[in-house]
C-alpha cells in the first residue's frame, strides 16, 4: 500500500503555493493514487525565476551553504525510512533499492557540502611571461547564476540531490522541475531544505506540463544554466533551443559489458543478474548488452539464468521484491514490442519475455542481431542480451557500436586487457571487474556521444555551475 497518499504544494519564494489545478500521481504498481501536487504553468515558473534571481542578490556565504547541506544529509538519515517509502510508492522502485537511493542522497549532500567549503579559484603564475611580470593574478569561482534543473523519474530523490546539492554549493539559486510521475521525493527534499533554514528563493520547485515549464527555463535570460537528466530527445532539443545558456545533459545508454573467459564467472553472474534487472532495468546504466568470450559462453549462462529466474517479481513495497513494475503501461508495452521484434527476427528468449500478472519478467535474449532495438537502443526495462565473441577486439567493437557512451564494463583477470579496453571503450566511465551499473556519488559521472556533455558528482557539477573570474593586480 502506498504510504504517502498526500497533497503537496509548490515551493516558490519560500511559500508553499496552491494553484487550483493538480497533478495526480499514481502508483506504477497498483494504479492507486499516491497523492496530488499543485500544478504549475508558465506564470508560476516565471515567479520561481523571479524568486531565484532575488535570492541571489544577497549571496549566502559558503559556510552557511555547507551547514544547510550537511543538515539535509542528517535529516535524510533520520527520516530514511519515510524517504525510501516515498520513492518506492511513487516510482514503483522496490524498497531494497529505494533504501539504497535514500542513503546515496545523504552522500550526495555530504559531498556537496564539502565542495561548498572547498570552492576556490587558483593563482596564475604571472611572472612566467614578460607581459605578466610585476603583476599578481588569481581566479575567483563565481556562481553562474540562476540554475534551471530538470530531473527524471527513475532516481526521483538522488538525481534531484545531484542537481540541488552542487548548485547550492556553487552559490546558485535553483528552479527545479521534477518528473511529473515522481514529484513527491523532490518536494520532501524541498521540505528538508526549508527546515534546514535555506532562505526563501534559493530553491523553488514547480511541477507541471514539461513543455510550459521548459519553455520558461529556455526563454528566460536570467536562467543561466540548465542541468537536465533524462532522455536524449528532450535533452538535445533543450540544448539546441538555448545556445547561449550552459545546458548540461545527462542522458541514456545501452550499457555493454565484456566478459573474458578468465573472469570469475560465478562472481560475474551474480553481479550481472543484480545489475541488469534492479528497478526493472530503469537505470541509465542498467546492464543491457553482455558480450562473453565464446569459451565461457555456456558456463556463464548456466550460472546466470538460475540467478535471473530466482529474482522475486512483485509489489515494490514488499520487502522481498527485486523487480517491480515499469513506470507505466506505455513503457511496458514498448519493451514487450522490442522483445517480440527480437523473437520474430530469430533471437532466442532464454528466460522471461512474458508477463507475471501485469509485470514484465526479467528477460535474457541470445543471438540478438546488432540492428535490433534491444541491441542498439536503450531498453530501459528488465532485458539483457548475451552474445558470444572470439577476440577482445571484436567485443570492444560491438560494445562501441552504439550512439551511446555513458558507462561500460569489462571482467577479466588480465590487467593489460582491462586497461587496454578502458582506453578503447568510448564511454564516460569504464568499470573493471565490477558491473558498469556501479556509481558512487562523488565519482565524475557522465557520458560522451549521445549520452550527454557533462560530468556530475558534486566536485564536477560545481565546476560546471561556476564561472572563473580573473583578478589582475598591479604590484
Ligand atoms: P524524460 O522523458 O526525458 O523526462 C525527464 C525530465 O524532462 C522530466 O522531468 C520531464 O518532465 C522533462 N521534460 C520532458 N519534456 C520536456 C520538455 N519539452 N522541456 C523540458 N522538460 C521536459 O526522461 P525519463 O523518462 O523521465 O527518464 C529516463 C531517461 O533518463 C532515460 O533515457 C535514462 O537513461 C535517462 N537518465 C540518465 C541519467 C544520467 O545520469 N545520465 C540518469 C537517469 C536517467 P515530465 O515528467 O513532466 O514529462
Boltz pocket constraint, residues with backbone or C-beta under 6 A from the ligand:
constraints:
  - pocket:
      binder: B
      contacts: [[A, 150], [A, 151], [A, 152], [A, 153], [A, 154], [A, 155], [A, 159], [A, 177], [A, 178], [A, 179], [A, 180], [A, 181], [A, 208], [A, 209], [A, 210], [A, 211], [A, 213], [A, 214], [A, 215], [A, 229], [A, 230], [A, 231], [A, 232], [A, 234], [A, 235], [A, 238], [A, 250], [A, 251], [A, 252], [A, 253], [A, 283], [A, 284], [A, 285], [A, 378], [A, 380], [A, 406], [A, 446], [A, 451], [A, 452]]
      max_distance: 6.0
